[in-house]
Amino acid sequence: MNRILLVCFAFSFAFSVAQNRKGQFRIKDQDFKHSLIVAFADADFDVDELQSQYQFSLGKAFPMSEEKKTELARTSTDSGKALELIGNIYKVDLQNPTDAILLELAAKLEMSNRVRYCEILSSRPVPPPADIAPTTPNYFANQTYIQANPGVNMQAAWNLGIVGNGIKVRDVEYGFNKNHEEFVDNPSIFMQSGVALNPEVSQDYSEHGTAVFGIIAADNGTYGVTGMAHGVSEMIQFPEWTQSFGYSPATAVLNAISASSQGDVILLEMQEYGVNDQFVPSEYLQSIWDLTNAATNSGILIVAAAGNGNANLDSANYAAYMNRGDSGAIIVGAGTANLQHDRISYSTFGNRVNLQAWGSNVRSSGYGTFSQIGGDFNQRYCTFTGTSSATPIVASCAIALQSHYRNLTGNYLAPTVLRQILINTGIAQGSGGHIGPIPNMVAALTAVNDLAVQKSENLVFALYPNPADAKVAISGIFSDAMKVEILNTFGQTVLKSGSVDLDVSDLQSGVYFVRISDGAKIGVKRLVKL
């Protein structure tokens, strides 16, 4: 099954690269300035004649250090080809260009067979898809999206001690309030260092990130809300509108990728203007699609909002976007907070949207639309909505599953495999255009457990008896360096041994995993203790 998934993904990537991606540039709003980028097929290009005519220079649009490119290529499913394409995207620097000149130049550049596409970027910002004294009440009882259906049942993962340990998270959007009481004392939650938000960023825009952070990483304390993956090792916000580089969502995505490695999770809490200014996924921009594809190919999971535009991505209006193929990201739609799991009317939809979560009634930090304790800006809480609230809920589920798999096997699930697990084990959608199922963490964790055993059978051994009451014998061919560990479902080691005869009489009844390492080989099997 997994082999089929990966083969399909490889085919999807090859197909998407071969697509004609030209002719998709446009001027979005004549009241705002625009800029031009050009994506070359490779480093062997010659635009000297056009440079002489239009007096422009070229600079790397998305520079990445050679060290980071080498690291990401090492874990890439395409040997770093998508990363090479990112390196061949250039910004076109013109002195005071008019919209007419940009359109003319883009058309001429795309006449070259060395050019993959041109993209005209607008400086018009796209709206986001939306305990200290005195004592803050505990709002955990209001976070019903954490519980069983109609929620995602993250509580089941918590009961096993699965809270996102060991996973690093990045969030790309306008900003967040580090001084909120849920984050102020956590040194592992912060904004990208060395940048400052552009003064044009409104409080409504920056508080959006405060709500997103609350859903994932709010403190597991006695007040306020609790993050669904509050055990993450790190969560960093990468702003898309700064004093240094201005408004550039793609630059923020690049910065997040440059700070990430295999197994990390990046949220794209952004949307983009589609046809008739309908809000659609940010990867509708060709440059963000390329960046997303390069990241997912390298084992970095991207979870992105579908957008609050009620756009049908399966319509002819979005054929060019759909023809690019699968970027590898999880695209998240907004569903109802009830057992029907219908699409909420404003959620963008279509076959490219993979999963859904609540788009209403989501309690989190920030804004103050629900409460503001003692008039303190840093003690504000909200009822969050839209694909904005749905995306971090799905991301939290992915974080927990990745953490659990890592604890069991020492490896990471590929982004497309993790996405498929969430789809296959989810609770089916009700009515409305397609936004996919809502995660079901009990079923998803079971699937991850099964996959962990399948993926670790490069070292063959048998357990007898299984189920066992007191003694377990291991049979197999091992060297003297063989080591045995028994792990509980938390991923915690409860017994270590160098022997093939194990005494499990002191273990409580339940399910465990026997992991044997022998040099470079690892094997895992499930053990039931009576």
N, C-alpha and C positions, 0 to 999 in steps of 0.2 A: 504493500500500500504506500509506504513512505517513498520507496524507490520510484513508484509511478508519479507521485507528487513532484519529486525533484526533477524527473525527466520532463514533466509538463512545464515546470517553471523554466527550465533551461530553454525549452522550445519557445516559450512565451517571450523570453528575453531576446533570443535571436530574431524572432519574428518582429518584435517591436523596433529593434535597431534598424531593420531593413525597411521599415515603413517610410513613406514620403511625409516628412514633417514640415514641409515648406508651405508658405502661403497662409500661415495662421497669425501673423503679426497684425496689430491694429492699434489705433489711437483710442484710448478708453474715455478720456475726458479732456476736452480742449482747454479747460480752465487750469489744468495742472501741467507741470513740466514732464517731459518724457526723456528716456535714454534708450540706447540701442545696445544689444549684445548680439554676437554672432557665434554660432557653434560650428566649428570646422570638423570635418571627418577625421582628420589627423593633423600632424604637425607640418605636413608638406603642402602648404598653401601659398599662393602668390596673389596679393591684392594691391600691388604697387600702383597699377594704373588708376584704380579707384581712389587710393590714398592721395595720389597726385591731384586728381580732379576735385576731391572733396576736402582735402587737407585735414585728415583725421589720423589719429594714432591708435594703436591697439595696446591694451594691457590685460593681463590675466583677470578674468571676472571672478574666479573662485580659486585663488592660490591656496595650495596645501603643501605642507613641508614634505620633503622626500622621505623623511623618516616615517611620517604618518601614512603616506601612500604605500610604502613598503609593508607596513604593519597590516593595513587593511587588505592589501592584495594577497597577503599570506593566508587570510581566512576567507577569501572571496571564492564564490562558486564559478566565476567566469575568468579567473586568472588575472583579475584587475582591469579587464577591458572597459568596464563602465567608469572606472576611475580615470583611465586614459582619456575618455571622452570628456569628462569634467575638466581635465587639464587643457583641453582644446577649445574651451569657451572663453571668448574675449569680450571685453567692454570696448565700445567704440567711442573715443573721446573727440568730440567736435566742439568748436567754439560757437556758443550761442545757436544751437541748431533749432530750426523750426520743425513743426510736425510734418510739414510737406517734405522737407529735406530728409528727415528720418525715414519716412515712408518710401521715398524715391531710392535712397541708398540701400535700404533693406531689400527692396525688390531687385536691385542690381546685384547685390551680394548673393542673393539666392539663385541667380542665374548660373553661378559657378557650381560645377559638380563636386567641388571640394568643400562646399558649405552644406551642413545638415539642415540648419534652420536659422532664421533671425527672430529675435523677440524684442518688442518695444515695451519697455517697463514704465509704468506710471508712478509719479511721486505722490499720487492720491492714496492715503492710507485706507486700507480695507478694515471695516469694523470687525472686532473679534466675534466669532460665532457665539455671546454674552456671559497661664492664669495669674493675672495680676489684679490687684485691688481696683475696684470692688469685685467680689467673687462672681465669676461667670457660671451660670447653670450648666449642668451636664446635658448636652443635646444628643447624646448617643442614641437614646430611645427614638429620636426623630429620624435617624439614619436608616430607615427601613430598607433602603436599596442594598444594604449589607446583608440582610437576612435572606431566608429562602423565598422561592417564587411567590410574589412577582419580582423579588430582588434576585441577585446573582449568587446568593449564599456564600459570600466570603467568610461568614462566620464559621462554616465548616472547615475552611483552610486554617483559620485562626485556632480552632480547636485542636488542630494537629501541630500548632506552632509555626505555621507557614505565614510569614508576614513580610516577605520580600527581601530577606537577608541576602547580602552579597550582590545585589543588583544596583547598578548606577542608572539614574534617570535624568534626562534633560527635557526641558519644556521650552518650546520656541513660541513666543508671543510678545506682547507689549511690555509686560513688567509684572511685579508682585511686591507685596509688602513684607519684607524680611522682619520688620519690627512687630508684626502681629504676634500676639501671645502664644499662638500655636507653633511658631517657628523661631522666635527670638533667641531661645536658649539652645538651639540645635546647630552646632557648627558645621554640620554636613548639608545644611540647606541654605543656599545663597544664590546671588545673582552673579553672572559671569564677571570675573574680575577685570578691572581696567576699562570698563565702559560706564557711561552715564546715560540715563534716559534723556531723549530729546525733550526739551521743555514743552513741546507741543503735545506730548502724550497726556491725555486727560486722565483724571482719577478713575473714571468709569472704565477706561481701557486697561489701566494698570491693575485695578482691583480684580479684573477678570482672572489674572494669574493667581491672585491670592485665593480665589475660590477653587481653582484647579489644584493648587498645591494642597489645599485642605482636604480634598477628596482622596488624594494619594498619600500624603505624608504628614497630616496633622498629628500632633502629639497624642500618644495613647495615655492620657491622664484622666483626672477626675473632673474636668471641666471642658466646656466647648464640644468640639467634634473629634472624632478619631479617624485618622487616615486608613484607607483600606490596605495599604502596603506600607504601614508606618515603620517597618524594619529596614527599609532600603538603606544602603550604605551611603548614598549621596543623591541629592536632587538639586540640579542647577538650572536656573532660568537664563535663557539666551534671548535678549531683547531684539526686536526687529526694527526699532526706530530709536537711534542713538544720536548723541551729539557728534560722534566721530564719523560714522559712515552714513548718517541720514536714515531715510526710510528704505530698507532693503530686506524684505523677508528672506530672499535667497541667501544673502550674506549671513543672516542669523542661522539659517539651516546649515550652511557650510561650517560656521563656527561650532555648532553643536556636534556635527559629525567629526570635526577635527579633534574634539575633546572626548570622543567615544571610541569604544573597541567592541569586538565581538561579545555578544551577550547583553550589551547595554540597550536601553529603551529610550527612544526620542518621541515626545509628543509634538505634533504640529497643531497647536491650538490656534489655527488661522483658517481663513477661507479666502476665496478669490472671486472677483467679478467674472461671471460667465456671460452667456448670451442674454441680452437685455438686462444686464446687471444682476442677474440671479446669482445668489451665493452658491459656490460649488467648492470642491476640495482644492486646497492650495496647489496641489500637483497639476492642476489645469494649466498652470504656468509651465512651459516646457523645461525651463531651467530647474525648477523645483522637482519636476518629474525625474530629470536626469540625476539630481543629487540624491533623491530618495532611492532610486534604483541602485546607485552605486553603494549606498549605505546598506540596504537590505541584502545585496549580493555579498557583502562583507560580514554578514551575521549580526548587523545592528537592526533591531526591530523598530520600525516606524509605525506609530499609531496616529492617525490623522482624522480630523473632523470632516464629515461630508459637506457641511455647510448648511445654513438655514435659509435656503433659497427656493425650496419646493421645485428644484430643477430635475427633470427626467434625463439622467445621463445616458439612457438607451435611445433617446430621440435622435433624429438626424442632425440636430443642432450640435451634438457632441460626438459625432462620428469620428472626427479627426482626433479628438482626445482618446476615445476608446480604442482607436486603431493603433495607438502607441503600444498597447499591450498592458501587461500587469507590472507595475512598479515594484511589487512585493510588499507594499504597505498594507496595514489593516485600516480600511476606511469605515468610519463609524457614523451611523445614522441615529436619529432620536426617536424613541418609541414611548408609548404610554406607560405610566407607572401603575399598571394593573395587570391582571392575569391574561388580558387579551393580547398585550404586546403589539398593538397596532402602530403603524407609522403615525407620528404627529404631523399635522398637515404641512408645516413649513419645512420639514426635513427634506433635503435633497435625497434622491433615491435612484435606484437602477442596479443592474447586476454587478457593477463595480463596487457597490457598498456591501461590505462583508458582514458586519455585526451591528447590533443596536444595544442601547442601554437607555435608562430613564432620561427623558428630556424635560422632566418637570418634577417638582417636589423633592429636589435633592438638597438637603441641608449641608452647608459648608461654611467656610470662613470668608470674611470680606464683605464689601458693599454696605452692609448694615440694613438691608431690606427686611431682615427678620428681627434682628435685635442689635442694639449698641449699648454695651454695658457701661454705665457711668459716664456716658457721653464720650468715651475713649475711642479714638479712631482705630487703635490697635486691638480693640475688643469688639469688633463688628462681625456679624454673622448674617448669612443670606440664605435664601431659597434659590438655588442655581437652576438654570434651565438650558434647553436647546442641545444641539450637537456638542456644545461646550461642556455640558455636564456629562453627557453620554460618553465622550471620549476618555476622560480620566477613569471612569468606572471600568470600561473595557481594558484600558491600559493597566489598571491595578490587577485585573484578573491575569493578564499576560505576565506581569511582573512576578506574581505569586507562583505561577506555573513554571516560569523559567528558573526561579529560585529553587523550587522543589526538585526539578530535574537536575540542576547543577549539584545539589546536595547528594542526590542519589548516584550520579554517574561521573561527576567531575567535568562534564561537558555541557554545551549549550544547545538548546533546540534551535534549528534553523528558523528564521522568521516565517517562511511559508508553511513549515510544518506546524509551528505553534498556532498560526492563524487557522489552519485546517482543523486542528484539535478543537479549538473554540467553536468553530462552525459546526463540526460533526456532533459535538456533545451539547450544543446549545438548545434552548427552548424555542420552539418554532414561532415565527412571526404570525400575527393575526392579519388584519386587512391593511390595505394601502399599497403603494408602490414598494418594490423590494428594498428592504434595508437589512435583511438577514435576521438570524436568531439572536436572542439575548444569552450571554454566557450562563452556564450552569456549572458552578465550581465543583460540585460533588462528582458529576460525570467526567468533567475535564481532568480532575486529579486522578481518577481511576485510569483514564486513558494515558496520562503521563506515567503512572506507575507501570502499566503494561509495556509502554514503549521503552522505559528505562531498562526493563528486563530484556526485551528483544535486542536493544542496541548494545548490550554489554555481554553478549554471548560469544565474544571472540576467545574467551577462556571457558572451555567446556567442563562442567562438573555436575554432580548429582547430589541431592540431599536425601537422607533416609533416616528415620521416617519423616514424612512431611504431610500432614500436621504432626507436631512432636509435643511430648509432654515434658521430658527431662533431658534426654540425650539425643544428639543429632550427629550422624556420621557423614563425612564428605568424601566422595569418591572422585578421583580424577588423576591426571598426570601433572605433577607439580615439581618445581625445583626446591632447593632448601631455602630459597628467599621468599617462599610463599607466605602471605599474610592474610588473615581472615578478620573481617569486621562484621558485626551485626548492627544494623541501623534501625531505629524506629521510624515511624512515618513522618516524624519531624525532620528526618535526615540526620539525627543525632546518633553518634556511636554509643551503643550500650554495652558492647562486649568486644574485646580484641583477643586474638589468639594466633599462635603459630602452629596449631595442631589441627588435624582433620577430625578429631573427636571433640565435640563441643558439649558443655554442660549448660543447658538453658533453663534449668529448673527454677532459677531465681527471677526469670523474666515474667512479667505479667502477661496474661492471655491477650492475644491480638495478632496483628500482621506486622512482620518485620522483613528486612531485606538483608540477605547474606551477600557481602561483597568480598570477593577474593582478588587480590592483586599478586601477580607473579611476574616481576620484571615489567615489561611494557604492556602485558596483557591484563585485562580486567574482566571479571565475570560477575553478574548479579543474578540472584534468584530470590523469589519470594518464599518466605517461611511463615507458616501459621503455627503459633504457640497455643497449645490447648490450656 
